[in-house]
Amino acid sequence: MNPQERHPDAQSHRLARSLSFFDVMCLGINSVVGAGIFLLPGQLCSLAGDAALWVFPLCGLLCFFIALCFAEMGGMHSGTGGAYLYAKDAFGPFTGFLVGWMMWLSSIIGWASVAGGFGLYLAYFLPAGNAWVCKGVIALLVTGLSVINFFGVKPGARTINFFTIGKLLSLLIFVGVGLLFIKGRNLTALHLSGRFNDAVIIALYAYSGFEYTVVPAGEMQRPQKDVPRVLFWVLTSVTLLYVAIQTVAMGAFPGLAASEKPLADAAQHFMGVAGGVIIGVGALLSIGGVNAGIALTSPRSLYALALDKFFPRTVSKIHPKYHTPYWAVAVTAMLTLLLSLTGSFQYLVAACVMVSILQYIPTCLAVIVLRKRRLHQEERGYRIPGGYFVPVAALIICLWLVFHVDLMVIAATAIVVIASLPFYFWRRSK
């Protein structure tokens, strides 16, 4: 048995492997398709004009290179932890810790902000002056999802499945009806504004989240087979869906570029008030689904760190009946609830974008390192064809993304990294 598998095997006797291929597929789609697609089409149209139709296919291709690296790493590891496990295996505990810390902290901040976003969308359906109602709903959302995940990974997965099907249904209705109202002149009447690169950067953020699909591998029935397949189908299906949405929005709604809520306005344009309501409900379901996805994956990141003694071992305890990391669920929920009800998360949330890229880079490098280190390893669920072309291309894409990140985001990320160091050295002193 390889050294890196000691950790996963220890987990396998404690965590319940109950996530089916369908569960993981829904988790992947849910992690990627968030609130962004409900807001992006108008911005892309404004930035790239008629070339906006090519933005999502290009982004899908770029992310596919990175996802293939996660697929190969997922085919080599069966334990919980995702990018943390890959970085630790390839580069040692310090790099692994930094990646794992950023995964967990960014997920908390991201969950808090997304929960707040749910409250903002909900406010559109409520009378003015009911901010306290939104706060109450946010608290119930975070608490309720945490309680669901306390009682098992399967109930958490079923919740994600519900939200995923709901959001996809609203988007498919939009596409199906909108196809009947597309006018060719709307697709050609626009002009390229010269900001195609900016449009690509924005659209790439709509793909972030696929990396969290691999985090609960220790609770998947067949992780080494399912992870590569899920990543392939998630990226393919999401890209096709995004392209269809962008085409319908541009072809059926001539005022798309000037709209602040493009899908809702487009749906209302060709379906009436009912269309706006369908998209509004779909946006709420989408944001709720992202909340449910983070509620499941975020505690697993903390659990993996605690299992390796970077946090008190109590946090790594597994419930004897429900087989869930209940202390990790509770700690994550409390911190998320605190952040979601207080303060501003603008700069920290921006750092989450950078953190995603910082998870991609060591994973892509790990493919190269572990191929050389385990040249003759027989147990491998998937291997990227074409030698080292894909991981090298993925690294170039990641560096290009870093080059285009705002300096404020880089500074916020540096603060997050520095804040993690006392935990690492505390562990080393034990």
Secondary structure, DSSP 8 states (H G I E B T S, - for coil): --GGGHHHHHHHTTS---B-HHHHHHHHHHHHSSSGGGTHHHHHHHHHGGGGGGHHHHHHHHHHHHHHHHHHHHHH--STTTHHHHHHHHH-HHHHHHHHHHHHHHHHHHHHHHHHHHHHHHHTTS-TT-HHHHHHHHHHHHHHHHHHHHT-HHHHHHHHHHHHHHHHHHHHHHHHHHGGG--HHHHHS----S-HHHHHHHHHGGGTTGGGGGGGGGGBSSHHHHHHHHHHHHHHHHHHHHHHHHHHHHHH-TTGGG-SSHHHHHHHHHH-HHHHHHHHHHHHHHHHHHHHHHHHHHHHHHHHHHHTTSS-GGGG---TTT-S-HHHHHHHHHHHHHHHHSS--HHHHHHHHHHHHHHHHHHHHHHHHHHHHTTT----S---SSTTHHHHHHHHHHHHHHHTS-HHHHHHHHHHHHHHHHHHHHHHT-
